[in-house]
Amino acid sequence: MTLWIIRNTNEELTWVAVETDSSRVTKVLTWSGRYGGIPQVVIGAGIEARLTCAAKEGIKTEGAFPGIGPFVEMCRLVDGGKRMLCSGKVTTPTGVRTYLEDFDWFGESPHPAASR
């Protein structure tokens, strides 16, 4: 998975991710919302998510996976800022499950609107 942060200010975050699965099927996901704001749709995934922290605290996201249950995930940069790991928990009808998303992170977009 590859992630681009298009805009990240103290108020809002916008990102684009490209995911390729083991069958080589690629999909593009996009999301934009405010820190502490209302849920917004992750376009390409069909879920709603919201940032439940202040920008200085990192990227903590809460939402629900349709047909599975609510989730909470926390993301952090690793490997000198070359990767971003997101660890999450989803509460399903049969119990809590954990997951890990591992993104190649290319940093802030070169677009002028991406500046903090």
C-alpha positions as CSV (number, residue, x, y, z in Angstrom):
1,M,0.0,0.0,0.0
2,T,1.2,3.5,-0.8
3,L,0.0,6.6,1.0
4,W,0.2,10.3,0.0
5,I,-0.7,13.0,2.5
6,I,-2.2,15.7,0.4
7,R,-2.9,18.2,3.2
8,N,-2.2,18.0,6.9
9,T,-2.8,21.1,9.0
10,N,-3.7,21.6,12.6
11,E,-7.3,21.5,11.5
12,E,-7.6,18.9,8.7
13,L,-6.1,15.9,7.0
14,T,-6.5,14.8,3.4
15,W,-4.9,11.6,2.0
16,V,-4.9,9.2,-1.0
17,A,-3.9,5.6,-0.7
18,V,-3.3,3.0,-3.5
19,E,-3.7,-0.6,-2.5
20,T,-2.8,-3.7,-4.6
21,D,-4.0,-7.0,-3.3
22,S,-2.5,-10.5,-3.8
23,S,-4.5,-10.9,-7.0
24,R,-2.9,-7.7,-8.3
25,V,-6.2,-5.8,-8.2
26,T,-5.5,-2.1,-7.4
27,K,-7.9,0.3,-5.8
28,V,-7.6,4.0,-4.9
29,L,-8.9,5.3,-1.6
30,T,-9.3,8.9,-0.6
31,W,-10.4,10.7,2.6
32,S,-10.6,14.2,3.9
33,G,-11.8,15.4,7.2
34,R,-11.2,17.6,10.3
35,Y,-9.4,16.6,13.4
36,G,-12.1,16.1,16.0
37,G,-14.7,16.5,13.2
38,I,-17.7,14.5,12.1
39,P,-17.3,11.2,10.2
40,Q,-16.5,11.4,6.5
41,V,-16.7,8.7,3.9
42,V,-13.5,6.9,2.8
43,I,-14.1,7.0,-1.0
44,G,-13.3,3.7,-2.5
45,A,-13.9,1.8,0.7
46,G,-17.5,2.7,1.6
47,I,-16.8,3.3,5.3
48,E,-17.1,6.4,7.4
49,A,-14.2,7.4,9.6
50,R,-13.3,10.4,11.8
51,L,-10.1,11.7,13.4
52,T,-10.6,11.6,17.2
53,C,-7.5,13.4,18.3
54,A,-5.7,16.7,17.8
55,A,-3.2,16.9,15.0
56,K,-0.2,17.1,17.4
57,E,-1.3,13.7,19.0
58,G,-0.9,11.7,15.8
59,I,-3.5,10.1,13.6
60,K,-6.2,8.3,15.6
61,T,-9.2,7.2,13.6
62,E,-12.5,5.8,14.6
63,G,-15.3,4.4,12.4
64,A,-17.1,1.2,11.5
65,F,-16.6,-1.5,8.9
66,P,-20.0,-2.3,7.4
67,G,-21.1,-5.8,8.4
68,I,-18.1,-6.3,10.7
69,G,-18.2,-3.7,13.5
70,P,-16.6,-0.5,14.9
71,F,-12.9,0.1,14.8
72,V,-10.2,2.3,16.3
73,E,-6.7,2.7,14.8
74,M,-3.6,4.6,15.6
75,C,-1.0,5.4,13.0
76,R,2.7,6.3,13.4
77,L,5.7,6.9,11.1
78,V,8.6,4.4,11.3
79,D,11.9,3.6,9.5
80,G,12.9,7.3,9.5
81,G,9.6,8.4,8.0
82,K,9.6,6.0,5.1
83,R,6.7,3.9,6.3
84,M,3.5,4.4,8.2
85,L,2.1,1.7,10.4
86,C,-1.5,1.7,11.5
87,S,-2.5,-0.7,14.2
88,G,-6.2,-1.2,14.8
89,K,-8.9,-3.0,16.7
90,V,-12.3,-3.9,15.4
91,T,-15.1,-5.2,17.6
92,T,-17.0,-7.9,15.8
93,P,-20.0,-9.9,17.0
94,T,-17.6,-12.7,18.0
95,G,-15.0,-10.5,19.8
96,V,-12.2,-8.0,19.3
97,R,-9.8,-8.6,16.4
98,T,-6.6,-6.6,15.6
99,Y,-5.1,-5.6,12.3
100,L,-2.0,-3.9,11.0
101,E,-1.8,-1.7,7.9
102,D,1.7,-1.1,6.5
103,F,2.1,1.8,4.1
104,D,5.1,3.0,2.0
105,W,4.9,6.7,2.9
106,F,6.2,9.2,0.5
107,G,5.7,12.2,2.7
108,E,3.7,15.3,2.2
109,S,2.5,16.0,-1.3
110,P,4.6,18.6,-3.2
111,H,1.3,20.5,-3.9
112,P,1.5,24.0,-2.2
113,A,-1.8,23.3,-0.3
114,A,0.0,20.5,1.6
115,S,2.1,22.9,3.6
116,R,1.4,23.0,7.3
